């Protein structure tokens, strides 16, 4: 992840760019010190603005975290380029799984925030929209690969498997159990087997 430039402490921010500065600084704290250390007062102090200034843009600490999580989903979705994706449908689904895994390994702190249950609330509409767009990428690829409508269950199975691999890697649980595996190879093998099974089931209907 390319680390954004840190605003200078004591700098004066115009109304139009304070929101961005708050988000960037909060994400820096998240990455460097953990989610528990992210607070509106802490971010305001780091930027050299009054402790009430953040409330002009974020109603709460949680709202600021939701903004960071939404940005994470947007970056994840932006990693997928349909124009350069493999033409083979199964390979395309596999590439999406690899994309998800690469993001998790590159931005573990943001990834954990994105996938946490604390921010799954209806008021964070931008976060839900960004997450839905990523899910739509998986769903669309499965439909193109021959998975029959509605294909929501299959998309959830794919997401769950890749997410599980990502979490096991981030928590060092694979090495803990003596596993020496290439996680991308695991995703490839699962996707190939899963898609073959789906096609076989469709053929017998």
N, C-alpha and C positions, 0 to 999 in steps of 0.2 A: 504494500500500500504506500502510495506517495504521501509523505507526511506534509500537511499543510503548513505554511509559514505561520509562526506564532505572532499574534499582534503584540506590539510593544506595550509593556505595562505603563499605565498612566496616559495612554493615548486617548484622544477624544473621538468618539464615534458618532457619526450622523445617524439620524433615526433610520435611514434606509439600509445601513449596513451593520447595525448593532446585532440584529438577529443572527446574521451569518457569523459574526465574530463570536457570539455566545455559543453557537452550535459547534464551531471549530474548536474553541477552547475546551468546551465540555467533552468533546470527543478525545481531545488530547489527554485530558485527565483520566477518562475512561480507559484508554489504551495503556497509559503509563502507570496508573495507580489503582484501577479497578472501579467498578460501578458504585461501590459504597462511598467512594470519595467524591463523587460528582454531586455538587449542590449549587443552587443558584447564587448563594452568597460567595462560595468559593470561586465560582466562575467570574462573578462581578469583581471580586478582589483581584483576581489575576489580570483582568482587563483594565483595572483602574477606574471603574465606574461605580456609581452608588449602588448600594445593595438592593435598592428598589428598582433600578433600571431594568433588570431582566424581566420584571413582571409586566412591562409594556408589551412584551412579545411572547412570554410563556407564563401560563397561569400557575404552573407548579413545576417542581423538579421532574415529575413524571412526564409532563408534557414536553419538556426539553429532551428527555431520554427517548420519547416517542419520535421526536423529530430526527434524532440520530439514527434510530432503528429504521425509519422510513428511508433515510439516505442510504443505509446499508442495502436494503432491498433494491433500491434504484440502481446502485452500483452493480449488484449481482445481476440484475436483469440486463444491464448494459453490456455485460460480458458476452451475451449471446447475440451473434450476428447471423440471421437467417441466410444472408447472401453467401457467407463463407462456411456455413455448416455443411457437414457431409451430405451427399445426395442419398446415400443408403439410409432408409428410415431407422433401422436399428442402430446404425452407427451414429445417427443424429441424436437419438435418445441417449446413447452412451455419452456423447459429447456434452450433453446437458448435465448428466451426472458428474462428469469430470469437472465441469465448470463450477458446480455447487461445491465440490470438494476443494477445489483450488481457492475459492473465496473463503471458505471456513478456515483453511490453513493460513491464508494470508492476513485475515482480519478476525482472529479468534475472539477478541473482546466484543467487537461489534456483532459478530455472528451470534454469540451467546445472548446478547441483548435482544437481537432481532427475534430469536426463537423462544425467548422466555415468555411465560404466561402472564406476567404482571402487566404487560402493555397491551394485552389482547382485550381491549375495551372499545365499545362502539363509538366513543367520542373521538378516537384517534382515526379519523377517516382517511387521512393521507397515508398513514401507516398501513391500514387495511388495503387501500387501493394499490400501494406498491407491492405488498405481499401477494395480492391477487394477480397482479401482472406476471410475477414470477411463476406462480402456479399455472397460469394460462400458457406459459411457454412449454411447460411439461405436458400439459393436457393436449395442446395443439400438436405437439410432436408425436404423442401416442396415437392420436386420431389419424395422423398422416401415415403412421406405421401400420395401420390396419386394425387398431383396437376399436371395437364397435362402440357406438354411443351408449351411455353417456361418458364412459371411460373415466369417471371420477374416482372410482374405487382403485383402478389400475394406477392412476396418477398418484394417489395417496400411498399405494404400496411402493412405488418407485421413490417417492420423496422420503418415505420412512426409512427405506433401506440405506439410501445414500446419507441421510441425516445421521442414522445410527453409526455408520462407519466414521463419519466426521467427528462425532462426539467421542467415540472410543479412541480415536487418534489424539484429539485434544486433551483427553484425560489420561493419556498414556496407558490405557487399559489393554491394548493389544500386546505391547511389549511386556507388560506385567505378567501376562499369561504365556510368555515364551513365544509369542507369534512374531515371525519375521515375514511380513507380507508387503506387497505393493498394493496400497489401497486403491489405486486407479485400476489395477488389474482385477481386483475384487469387484469393483463396479462394472467393469467390462464383462466379466464372466456372469455376474448376476443379470445384467441387462440382456445379454444374449440368451441365457436360459429362460428368463422371464418372458421375453418376446416370443421365443419359440413355443413356449407353453400356451401363451395367449392365442397364437395363430392356430395351434393344434386344436384348441378348444373351439375356436370359431369354425374350423373346418368340419367338426363333427356335429355342428348344430343344424 
